[in-house]
Amino acid sequence: MEKITKTAQQWRDQLDEETYRITREKGTERAFTGALYNNHKTGTYKCVCCGEALFDSDTKYDSGSGWPSFYAPVSEEIIDEHADSSLMMQRVEIVCARCDSHLGHVFPDGPQPTGLRYCVNSASLTFEEKK
């Protein structure tokens, strides 16, 4: 996979202010407000920054957390994980492996078959509906 690297200004030129704050500055959107939180269509969730396919709608579920949640990415290689000790807690940050876009966090309280909950900001994603 080819790594995408851009300057902060190039990302600012590409993204709106809120999307930049979330994806490039590790921000978050308020719970239950994201455009894709209640999306129940069939298709693929992609990285808003580079267009890489990240999650399939078949792995999306309602976690009750207020953010789109998935139990698995399309491949293990497409998500990188980093320790995150911000906000006085220990979490695991998830980023797009191709462009380092902040997506959200992964938690060990998801459904089977993985037992994981990939909790993702809607602003980090685009959605391509399956025809």
Secondary structure, DSSP 4 states (H G I P E B T S, - for coil): -PPP---HHHHHHHS-HHHHHHHHH---PPTT--TTTT---SEEEEETTT--EEEEGGGEE--SSSS-EES--S-GGGEEEEEE-GGGS-EEEEEETTT--EEEEEES---TTTT-EEEE-GGGEEEEE--
